[in-house]
Amino acid sequence: MSTDSSDRDQGSEGHVNELDGTVLGPVVQARDIHGGIHLHQAVTPLPRPTQLPAGSVLVNRGEALALLDDIGSGHGGMGVPNVAVVSGPAGIGKTAVALHWSHRERGEFPDGQLFADLRGHAADAPVQPAEVLGRFIRAFGIAPERIPGGLAERAALYQSLVSGRRLVIVLDDALSAAQVSPLLPASADSVAIVTSRLRLAGLLVRGARGVQLDQLSTDAALTLLRRAVGEERVRREPDAAGELVELCARLPLALCVVAARLATRPHWLLSEMVEALTHERQRLSELSVEDDMTIQAALTLSYHGLPPQAARVYRLLGLFPGTTFDSRAAAATVMLPRVQVRQLMEVLTNANLLDDVPGGGYRFHDLTRLHARELAEREESAKTRDETVRGALDWFLYTAWTASRTAMPYRRVPRQVVVHEPAEPLAFADPAEALDWLECEFDNLRSAGRVAFERELFPTTWQLVDAIWPLFLHRGHHAERLEVDMLGLAAARACSDSMAEAKMLNRTGLALRALGRLDEAAQDFRGALEIWSRTGNRPRMAGSLRRLGLVEMDRGRVDEAIVLFEEALDGYRAVGGARKVALVLCDLGNALAERGRAKEAVARLLEARRLLATEPDRYNRARVLILLGRVRADGPAAAADLLEEGLEEMRRIGSDTGEVQALQAMGDLALENRGQDDARRLYEEARRILARSGARSRQLDDRLSRLDGS
């Protein structure tokens, strides 16, 4: 991002270690400062156990930690996964215990630590296992575009990566055994700690061991209070101290919040806190669980100690349609200058009402966000609330549009219409930075799309989905992508915008094709073609025909694909547009080569190469070279040069699919020249690249099988 180095919110991607290139099997490892492996890209880094005051995690938790020691030592037996389910009510300190043990024992697990917040009891939907698997796999250095889309495929790849490694995996706030099961390592060499408000009997019956946390004893709760506010204050008012810990239900989180407020108000009597807390409890009608009500009362006390501007920012940020935000997003949401918002968020952080996260971002604890939202609904007008949410949605839409234009400058994306254009917009230095932002903000962008749809802001919804397209094209997210594109399609239909509907049908068709659901993909492409035909939009009609041709190629119906590609080519030639003509020529040349019509294929590919020479499309320029090399237009020597040049370019731009295409073509050329050993080496290298993403190639397998049988 183009921000100055003094600003603490330099992106929100979190702490990322640099890769040192060490390879173990297919895994690129990241060395941490302790010499072990810390795996965390796109996964929340394992937090420090600082939710409670220093040392308080050990208060009255010795038995739980001892049980975790026993589980972590592998006493479950050979081959039995070491899984602990740490359960208890909200605010009991489940996460703090899990993190304390994980950090304390990190030396026993040299291959690293993984952490995922499953959001089982958050205000929005729980995180799906396939999504967490995608993040965990990326933590091993696997590029997003190499990650398969299906849950089963992701689970298989994940198990192959963790096999034989000693890892600690913390799965926080789980909702069910079904959500957790695909994330558990099958090997007995690793330990998984699952935290949940539920006991998750489905895991216990399969060999997991339960670690149940109860309320602190009165003595332990008083000990925690003494450590936080000082022995003298508790000694002066022993009765008030006892009443205070009971009002907090002896829950560590509630005591932590109250203690923090007392620590910042050294002249307050404990009895004054007791009176205020008792009064605030009567105002909690939204939540039905008494434990949560107690925590909400403590949060309200902290809120009442805020300066007026900070209190207003706290309320309004409770309406933010996402989980994390930086100062730019916050400023756009509350519509204040960014420098002022940064200062106010520091006030909220110091009051323990807002958490700072690695990378300079911020987030609410789930219960804190509910509390802030409840205050906004009670104290702000409906107009203010609507404008606040719209400000956040406009921030996402405007910035996603900017990122989309930066990542794909040749893509025709109409400027998005926003009500509140950001006063301090974010600019991107290059396509990679734009893609990084889209990747980092993907969860928030999805949340923003859902909120926009729920508020019937349908144009905002589908335009936001449209702006995310470069992320899917370059970085994958196959399983998550279909859900987002379906939301865009529903929004386009809801606002009766036929042009938007056709665009979104193309998007859902591409997502379905990536998942191998070819019949459904073809149905959506035909639906788009019908709309474009009604309006006489020839370029768009040509695009739908081309996509239908790609589906036919996937099905192995090459002759049918050639007919569709030629129709698309005629349509693009009629309206101009060198790049689109060139893309269809590449597809057509590839299909003709498949049918053995080499001379015709070469003519199409040479024309595509000429048209792409001045276009900023490095992938397709390299693809033309590989396709020309495959047809051997000028003999084996020239073909080898073309394939080598195409391979190097695909490697420079980081295209795994392009690299596999080049290696397979080079293997075919080696085999023609009776270089069986070279062919086998090239095919195996291509297969290894595919294996890193959990994918397979029937063509590669067939070639290697024939070599092994020769």
N, C-alpha and C positions, 0 to 999 in steps of 0.2 A: 504494500500500500504506500501511497505517497504521503506519508506522515512523518513528522519530525521525530528524531530519536529520543527526545525528551518526554514524549507522550507515552504514558504507560499502556495505552490500548493499541499497540502496534499489531492489529489483527487479533483474532480470537481463536487461533488454531491450537493454543496451548503450547507447552514446552515440547520441543522435538529435538532429540539427539541427532547428530549427524551420523550418516552411515559410513562405516569404515571399509565396506566392500568385502568383509569376511563372509564366506559362503559355506554353510553347512547344509548339504543337500540343496534343496531349492530355496532356502531361507537366507535372506540378507539380514545380518545381525547388526544391532546398534549397541555399541559399547557404552556403558555408563561410567561414572567417575569411580565406582567401586570395582571396576574390572569385570562385572557380570554383564548380563544382557538385560536391557530394559526394553520391553516391547510395548509400544503404546501409540503408534501413529493412528490417528482417527479414533482412538479410544481414549476416554478420560484417563489421564495419567493417575496412577495410584495416589490418592490424596494423602497428605499427612494427617495423623489422628489429632487434629487440633480443634475438634468440635467442642471439647470440654476444656476447662482450665488445665494448665500443665500438671500432669501427674494424676488428674482426677479419674482418668479412665480405669485406673487400678483400684479405685475405691469400691470395695465390696464385689469385685469381679475376679478375684483370685481363682475361685472354683471354675468359672467359665474359661479362663485362660489355661488352667491346668487341663481341662477337657480338650481344648484345642491342641495343646501340646501332645496329648495322647493320640488324637486323630492324625496330627501332622507327622507323628513318628512312624506311621505306617502300620499300626497295630491292627488295622482291619484285615490284614492277611495278604498273602501274595496274590496279585491280580485283582484285588478288590479296590476300586477307586476310593481315595480318602476324601470324603465329602462331609462337611459339617453344615448343618442348617441352624443358624443363629436366629432365634425368633423371640418375639415379645411385642408389647404394645408400642404405639407411636411415642417417640421421645425417650425410649428406655435406654438408648445408647448402643444399639446393635451395630451400627456402622463403626462407631468409635472402637468397640471391642475388636471387630474384625480387622480394622486398619492397624490398631496397635499391635496385634499379634503378627500381622503380615510384615510390618516394618521391623519388629523385633527379631523375627526369624528369617529375614531376607538372606542372610548368609548361608542358610541351609538349602536355599533354592537358587543356585547360581545362574539358572537359565532365564530368570526374570519374573516379572509380575504383570498381571493383566487385571484391569478393573473395568466394570461396566455398571452404570446406573440403569437398571431395568425399568424404573419408574412404574412399578406395579401399583402404587397407591397415589400416583400423581393426579392432578386435575385433568390432564389430557390422557390419551390412550397409552397403554404400556408399550414398551419397545418390543418389536417382534424379534424372535430368535435369529431369523435370517439376516436382519440388519446388524445385530451384534456380531454374528459370525463374519459378516463382511468387514466390520471394523477390526475384529481380532486378526483376521487374515492379513489385512493391510498392515497391522502392527508387526508382522513378520517380514515386511519389506515387499510384499506382493503388490504390484501396481493394481489400482482399482479396475482397469480395463481387463485384467487377467482373471478376475474373480467371477465364478459362474453365478447364474441368477437363482437357481433353485435351492430350496432349503437342504435337500438331501445331498446335492453336489457340494454345497458349501460345508456342510457338516463333515463329509468325507475328506475334503481338502484340509479342514481344520484339524481333524484327528491325525492326519498324516504329518502335519506340521508339529503337533505337540508330542507325538509319539517318542518315547525315550528321553524326554526332557524333564527336568525338575523345575516346575513352575508353581507359583501361587496365583490362583485365579479367584478374585473377589467379585461375586455377583450380588450387587446391592439392590434391595427393595424388590424382591421377586414377588410375582403374583401367583404363580402356579408351578407345579412340577413340569407341566408341558412346556412352559416358557423357558425353564432352566435346562431340561434334559439334554438338548442338542449342544449346550455350551460346556458340559462337563467333560473333562478329559477322560478317555477310556483307560489310560495308563495309571498304574499304582505309584508311579514316580512323582506325580504332581498332587497338589492339594487344592481343593475348591472349597471356598467358604461362601455360603449363600445366606444372605440376610433377608428376613421377611417378617411381616406382621402375622403371617400365618405359619402354622407348624409344618406345612408341606408334607403331609403323610405319604403322598405318592413317591417322594424321594426316600423317606425313612424305610418304607417297606422294601426298597431296592438296595438297602445297605448303608444309606447315609445315617449319620448320627446327629441327634438333636442336641443343641445347646440352648436351653431356655433361659432367657433373662427376665427377672422379675424386678419390681420396684426396689430401690435401695432401702436398706433398713434405715430407721430413724437416725441411728448413730452414724451410719455411712453418709447419709444426706447432710447431716450437720458437719461432718468432716469436710465434705466437698464445699459447703458454704464457708467454713472457716478458711480453707485454702484460698478461696476467691476474694473474700471481703476482709479477712483479718481476724485473728483470734480475739482481739480486744472487743470488737463490735458485737460479736456473738456472746461473749462473756457478760457484757453489760446488759443485754436483753435476752436472757435464755428462753423466757416464755415466748417472746415474739419470734425468736429464731425457730423454736419448735413448731409454732403455728405456721410460720412461713414455709417450712419444708413440707408440711402437710398440705397447704394450699397448692403447692407445686406437685402434689401427688407423689413426692419423692422420685420424680422423673429427672434424669440427668439433664435433658435438654431444657426443660422448664427452669430448673435450678440454675443452669448456665446463663440463661437470658436474664433472670432476676439478679443473679450475682453480678453480671456485667453492668446492669443499671446501678446497682448499689456501689460498685467499684468506681463509677464515674461521678457518684454523688456522695462523697465521703462524709457529709454532714447530715445526711438523711438518717433518721432513726429506723430501725427495723420495723417498729410498730407502724410507722407511716406507710411503709411498703405493704405491710399486711393489710392496712385499711384500704389502700388503693387497689390492691389485688382482689380483695373481697368484693369491692364495688364493681370492678370491671367484669368479674365473672358473670354478673347478672345480664350483661349485654350480649352474651354469646348465645345466639339462637340458631345459627346456621349449621353448627356441627352437633352431631348426636352422641359422639363418644366423649365421655367425661375427660379422659386424658387429654384429648385434643383441645377441649374447652379450656383446660388449665393452661396449656401452652399458649393458646390464643390470648388469654388474659395477660400473661407475662409479656407477650409481644406488644399488646396495647399499652402497657406501662412504658415500654421503651419508646413507643411511638409518641406518647405524650411528652416525653423529654426532648423531642426534636425541635429545632427552630422551625418557624412556619413554612418557609420555602422548602426546606428539606422534607417536612411532613407531606407537603403537596406533591413533591416529586415521588416520594415513596408510594402515595396513593395511586398516582397516575401510572407509574411503572408496573404496578400490579395488573394493569390491563394490557401489558405488552404481549403480543401474540407469538411468544417464543420462550425459550428457556434461558438463553444467555444473550447478553448485549454488551456492546462497548459504548463509549461516550458519544460517538456519532449517532448511533441508533437511538440512544436514550434522548439526546438533544432533539432529534427529529420527532420523537414520540411526545415529549413534554413541551416542545416548541419553545425552548430557551437556548441562549448561546451555549455552545459546547464547553467553553472554559468554565462557565458558571455551573453547568451540569456536572462536570468532573468534580468540582469542589463539593457539591451537594451529595454526590454519591460517596465521596470519602467520608462525609458525616454519617451517612447511612451504614457504611462499612464499619466505622468505629463503634457504632451503636449495636453491632451484631444483627442488624436488620437486612444486610446485604452482604453476600460473600464475594470476595474477589477470587478470580480463577486464573490459572496460568495463561499468559499471553496478554494480560491487561484487561480481560473482560470481567463481567459481573454476572451474578445470578442470585435468585432467591432460593432459600430452602422452600420446599413445597408448601409447608404450612405457613411460612411467612408470606409467600405469594398469595395464598388464599386470604390471609388476613389483610394484606394491602388492597386486594380486589374488593373485599367486603367493605372496607373503609371508603373506597372510591364510589361504590354503589350507594353508600349511605350519605356521603358528604359532597359528592360532585353531581352536577346536573346531568341529565341525559345527553344534552347537547355537548357538554364538555367531554363526557365519556366517549361519545361517538367521534368527536374530532381527535381525541387522543389515539384511539385505535386506528383511525384513518391516517393519522400522521405516521404511525409505525408501518402500516401497510404501504403507504406511498414511499416510505424510505426503502423498503424491500423492493418494490416494483421499480423505482427509479434506479437503484443501485444494481439490481439484477440486469436491467436493460443496459446500463453502462458496461457491466462486465460482459454481457453477451456481445455487444458491439466491438469491444476490445478483443475478445477471444476469436471472433469470426467477423472481421471487418467487411467481408464480401457478402455476408448474409443480409437479406432484405428484411429488416425488422423495423416496423413503423414506430416512431417515437411514442412512448407510452404517455397517456394522458393522466396526470396526477393532480390532485387538488392542492396538496401541500408539497411543493418542490423543496427538497432539503436546502437549508441555508448554507450548509457546509458539505457539499456532496463529496463522495469518495471517488478519486480517480485512480486508474490502474496504469502502471508503467508499461506492461506488455501482456500478451495473452496468457502466459503462465501465471502471472499474478492474478489476473481476472479469474482463471479457472480455480486457483487456490481459494479465492474468496467464495466462489460458488460451492466448492467442496466443503469448506469450513462452515458455511451458513446453511447447508442443505437442510438440516433438521428444522431450523428456524423458517426457512423458505416454505417448507411443507406446512408447518404450523400456520404461517401467514396465509397460505392458500386456503387452508381449511376454515380459518376464521373469516376470511373474505367471503367464502361461499356461504357460511352460516349466516352472515349479515346480508346476504343477497347482493353483494357487490360482485356480480358475475363477470363483468368486463375485466375488473381487476384480477379476478381469479385466473381466467384463461390467459390473460396477457402475462401474468407472473409465470404460469406454467410454460408459456412460449419462450420466455426469456431464459429459462433454465436449460434449454436444449443443448448448448455447447458442453455442459457438464456431462450429459448422457452420451454425447457423441465421443468425447475424448476420455472420459473417466469411467464409463460403465454404469454401475448402480442398477443392474438389470432388474433385480427383484423389486426394488423400491420404485423404479422408474414407471412401471405400469400403473401403480396406484396414483402417482402424481398426474400422469397423462389422462387417466380416467376422470380425475377430478376436473381437469381442464375441459374435457369433452362434456361433462355434465353441466359445467358453467356455461359453455358456449350454447348448448341447447336450451338452458334455462333463460338466456337472454335473447333467444330466437335470432341469433346471428349466424346465418348459414355459412358465411365465409370463415368465421371462426370455427364453426363445427367441422368444416372440411379440413382445416388445418389440424385440428385436434384429432380427427380420424386418421390423418397421415401419421400423427405422433403415436397414437395407440397401436396402429398397424405396425410401425417400426419396433415398438416395444414388444409386441406379441411375436414378431418375427425373430427378435433376439432371443426370446424364450423358446423358440422352436414350435410355436403354436401357429402353424402356417395357414390353416383353413380360416382361423379367426382373423389373422393378419390380412389375408386376401379379401375377406368380407369388408373390413374397414377401409382398405384401399379402394374397393369398388364403390363403397358409400361416398368417399371423397370424390371419386371420379364422376359420380352422378351429379353431385352438387356443382362441380366445376363445369360440367357439360351444360347444365341448365343456364349458367351465367355466361357461357361462351368464353371462359378463361383458358385460352389455349396453352400458355406455359404451365399452368397448374394441371391441366389435363395430361400434358406430356409427363409431368412429374409423377402422377398417379400410375400412368402406363409403365413408366420405368420401374416403379416399386413393385408392380404386379409381375414384371419380368424377373425381378430379383427373387420373388417367391417361387416362380417356375424353375429358376436355376436351382434353388434350394431343394425342390422336389425332384430334380434330375430331368426335367422336361425341357431340354435345351432348345429343340425346334420351336416350341411354343414361346419360350423366352425370346428367341431371335425375332419372331414376329412382333412381339410387344416392344422390344427395344427399337426396332425399325419404325414403328408407329410413333414412339416417343421422339425419336430423332427427327422425323418429319415435322412434328409439332414444334420442337425447339428451333429448327432451322427457319421455320416460317416466321418466328417472332424475334430471332436473333438471340444473342447471349452466348458468347464463346465458351464460357466455363461449363454451362449446362450441356451444351452440345458435346463438349469434350468428355464429360462424365458418361454420357450415354454411349459415345464412341468406345470408351474403355470397356463398358459392359458388353457392348456388341462384339468388339474384338475378342474379348475373352470367350464369349459364347461360340463365335465362329471357330476359334482355335479348338474348342472342345469338340466340335463336329468335324475337325480335320480340314477345314477350309482356310488353310494357312495364308494363301495369297490375299484373300479378301480381308482376313484378320489384320494382316500387316498394313494394308491400305488404311483401314479405320484407325489403327493405333498410331500410325505416323501423323495422321491428321490431328488426332487428339494431342499428341506431343507438341505439335506446332501451336495449337490453340492454347495449351496450358503454359507455354513458355513464359508468358508475361503475367500469369495469374499467381496470386499468393496462396497456392494450394500445393504444399510440398508433398503431401501424401499421394495425391493423384499423379503428380509428376514422377514420383518414384514408382508408382504402380504401373505407369506406362512403360517404364524401362523394364520392369520385371516381365510384363506381358510380351513385350517385343523379344526379350531374351528367350521366352518359352517357345515362340514360334520359329526360332532359329533363322530369321530372315536372311542374314548375311553369313551364315555358317557358324560352326561351333565356337571359334575363337571370338568372333564379335559377340555372340550370345553370352559367352562367359564374362566379357567385359561389361555388358549391359546389366547382367544379373548382379555382378559384384558392386557396380555403382548403385543399383537399386537397393541392395542389401545395406550398404553403408548409410544411405539416406534414411532408410526405415529405422536403422539403429539410432541415428542422430535425433530423429523426431520421437523416438520411443514407441514405435508402433509394433506391438507383438504380432498382430495378425499379418502385417506387411512383412515382418522379418521371417515368419513361418512360410509365407508364399515364396519369398526369394530362396530360402534354403531348400524347400521342396523342389523348386524348379532347377536349382543348381545340382541337387541330387539326381534328378532325371537326366540332366545333361551328362553328369559323370557316368551314369549307368549306360547311356548310349555309347560312351567311349570305353566301355568295359572296365571302368574304374569302380568295381563293386565295393571295395573298402572305403573309398571316398564317398560313394553314394550312401553307404550305411552310416558313416560318420555324420553326414549332413542331415539325413533323415532323423537320426537319433537326437541331434541337436535341436531340430525343429520340434520333435516330440517332447523334449525336455522343457522347451519354452511353453508349449501348450499345457504340460503337466503342472506347471507352476500355478496355472489358473484353474486346475481341476478339469480341463477340457481334453477331449480326445479328437483324433482325426482318423476316420475310417480309411482315407486314402493313404495316409502315412503308415498305418498299421498294415494295410495290404501290401505296400511296397516292402516293408521290412520283413513280412512273413515270406514273401516270394524270395527275398535275398537269403533268408535263413534256410529255405528249402532247396536253394540252388546248389 
